[in-house]
Amino acid sequence: MTVYGAGKLGFLGKRRSPSAVTQLTDGTTGVTISALTGQITTATLTAVAGAEHVFIVTNTDVKINSVVSVSISSYAGAGTPIVSVSKTTAGTFSVTIANLHASDALTVTMLINFAINDI
């Protein structure tokens, strides 16, 4: 069995280029991007300590049994952000951005990577 990493081949071994999308308005605004791998540039996020933003990514490559991974590619600012996938359905996944810092507010634009793998 050959396992491919994310990037140009994608997790499924299909040759596809990663895509990118920019979130408009605020940290809860949904985005649409149909690709196995890609990057999401968030709107400027403002979250007090302990708060979170959740937004929906509409993506036709997401299946009911997909495993979606997310990570922060770039971030510069106060607070302690963490990203996770909080829900996956056919055609969508939800991204949660939480500020784990005990006192510093999160005020930043960040770049989030994602990759879709079907099991």
Disulfide bonds with the S-S distance in Angstrom:
none
